[in-house]
Amino acid sequence: MISTVMPTYARANLAFERGEGAYLWSTDGKKYLDFGSGVAVTALGHCHPRLVKALQEQAAKVWHTSNMYRVPGQEIVSRKLVDSTFADTVFFCNSGAEAMECSIKMARKYHYDGGDHDRYRIICAIGGFHGRTLATIAAGGQEKHLKGFAPVVEGFDHVPYGNLNALRDAIGPNTAAIMVEPIQGEGGIVPGDPDYLRRLRQTADEFGILLIFDEVQTGMGRTGSLFAHQRLGVAPDIMGAAKGLGGGFPVGACLATEKAARGMTAGAHGSTFGGNPLAMAVADTVLDVMTEEGFLDRVSSISNILRQGLERVCAPYPKIIAEIRGVGLMIGLKCVTPNTELIEKLRDRGLLTVGAGDNVVRLLPPLIITESEVNHALAILSETLAEVAA
Ligand SMILES: *Cc1c(COP(=O)(O)O)cnc(C)c1O
């Protein structure tokens, strides 16, 4: 008989009842070091005291009023996002997929309102991931996500990630935008070459098309800057954010320049829950914590310590770990042996990680991770690698 929870996930038989900082406690009383952060979501760790306070205080005031009215929290959070990014304006939604849907709709509407009704196609990268709605699975282009859900939403072309010539060749009279992740996350932690990402900007300008970055996973401090592209001196026209933005409270955002958002007038797009007062109270506090003096510098320095430790711990096991890659606290261990085996063995020893494409184990610890927690994780990894090797 089908489970009452629709069985769309291959879940581990493990449940948690409490979390604090980088640790989770399972219902059977075991303590786990969380290097998955619920897939880059709990960026400030579990139950960060300031997030708990912000949510509790807002919960006692008002939860939801709808976007028929002004929502003061949206005005505050959008101001903070605009002040710390390329963007002039923000649409609030509830997830990463919705942030990318908004990005796609905005790119089409931009050209439509400019009188160019035939520019609707978006060039995406092979190995990309943008969510699980009909349009975002079409954008991702992965057979395993598309199979059985035909007809595929029209208007997405796919080129190899990192190949500028292939991308330029794919641009035609119907092209509206380029849409990529600065570092492919689900695809297996594949960092985009900084030069490639900069040239995407030049290419978009040359052809009069828009550049969309999907920073749903790379954003919110994960790579040591608020958004990954900010380290590269390149800015998109449109960007999706979600995951870490609410620190565990569901919220997404689509950021854009004034020009790119020219078609997003009253009635063009909407969401019942998007940017509700609870989500905004938490996102506001997440942004406050992350933009405090020294916070992002600390992410960079602790990520260097983790990275060096990983190089040291993995070096003796080239038959298990082929490569360590990524930026900041978004690290992938490219495995030779099945990544699932390593993930299970790490979990048995109390370290939570996340799988990714290309046989990769993802390490996505909370940004507040300490050196002793890093050392704890490295010790577990070292023991586990020894076990796998034996
Ligand atoms: C997780 C993710 C999404 C989808 O986010 P959901 O909140 O699951 O809809 C989109 N793009 C990227 C890069 C992601 O990592």
The ligand as an ORCA input file, in Angstrom:
! r2SCAN-3c Opt
* xyz 0 1
  C      17.683     23.709     -4.971
  C      17.832     24.455     -6.232
  C      16.717     24.927     -6.953
  C      15.300     24.579     -6.574
  O      14.934     25.038     -5.329
  P      13.588     24.475     -4.635
  O      13.476     25.342     -3.409
  O      13.806     23.047     -4.350
  O      12.491     24.699     -5.586
  C      16.951     25.697     -8.075
  N      18.202     25.980     -8.476
  C      19.278     25.542     -7.810
  C      20.639     25.915     -8.300
  C      19.140     24.761     -6.679
  O      20.218     24.299     -6.040
*
